[in-house]
């Protein structure tokens, strides 16, 4: 009866959710969900029929005298958790970046080569991930503190970060769009039977993982990745979709500053040759402020952010309060029920009913005083 029909209402009107339940000849009931998507000057309402989504996700609820629904503080688009927004035809993978890393796929495990800074970065990023994840568990096994944790390592390359996380007991899925990178990672982990059981590598994009599953991982790691994608907002949205409620997203990347251009590109690539020329594009760098804004708009609360500095002479990294070059961020996905409900989403009729009842109650209290 509602199949595929769209209703539109222009102007600044309230955003609501209408739930309709009907009975038919079927053995089980079906709930009809009407969702509203915000555009700049209008709302578009699209009815969708989903069986038993109310009891499964519990994202809608009734309060006395009004109906409310969960939403984000900064709404750009409202969507339900089961909605598959992205397909493999829309990707955040940059084909030119793939060509760059394809030529370097055989050099991942050369600790004195071009990836030496990433090997050294493990001294910071592995404890950063481990310690923040341990805050979310009541107890852990000695020697395997991350056991029972499912982690997705996005842009895993040759497995430089994937393997240390696996050694900590986590079940890790490493994904990378470059087949040769995955071949290198597979070959290296095959030397350790324990890692061979804990780690799974796949040559695919993040969007393909979203197509297959949602809310499946306790943590998502994107280390030195976001500065290589072509659509950062879509990338973060996909990370959020595959995270369980309360799950952690870990990002390390490069700030977009004049200093990062001078040291990260001119010096590191063109003068010192620390990384190959063309590895980075300054326009893709992202500031901590912009990254935090994108994270929060997708229901991720930033827990910590710290600067990282690399000494090219010693080959070591250390933490810093200065985030003008490299930095690390940890954000946690909120449960849908934790989102505040703005006042403008209370239905107008219900608001008037509340006011009427408030005035009635006030009159009754005056009578009691007399």
Protein Blocks (a to p, Z undefined) as FASTA:
>chain_A
ZZopacddedjddddddddddddfbfbdcdddddddddfkbccddddddehklmmnopac
cdehiacddddfbafbdcdfklcfbdfklccbdfklmmmmmmmmmmmmmmklmmlmmmmm
mmmmmmmmmmmmmmmpfbdcehilmgoiacddehklnommmmmmmmnopacddddfblkl
mmmmmmmmmmpmklmmmpccddddfklmmmmpghkbfbdcdehklmmcfblklmmmmmmm
mpcehiacddddddddfklmmmmmmmmmmmnomacghkacfklpccfklmmmmmmmnopa
cfbdcdddddfknopacddfblklcccdddddddfklpccdfklpcfklmmmmmmmmmmm
mmmmmmmmZZ
